């Protein structure tokens, strides 16, 4: 069973597929990370979305105290 759970294009294609029970694949651009647990997939998906938004200047990534 493979089910596309999420997809978006923020800079690059970002997808989340469920391949089986507690078995996910997160694809960000040309990189696919397979056989991820729920927790690892959530972490990778969130990181991919945040990185893509930062690359499009939609997030303020300055360090505290930086102007």
DATA-V884566 format. One record per helix or strand of 3 or more residues. SS is the DSSP state (A for helix, B for strand). FROM is the first residue (numbers start at 1). LEN is the number of residues. Records with the same first field share a line. If there is no record, write none. Layout:
SS=FROM-LEN / FROM-LEN
//
This chain:
B=3-7 / 13-8 / 23-6 / 31-6
A=38-18
//
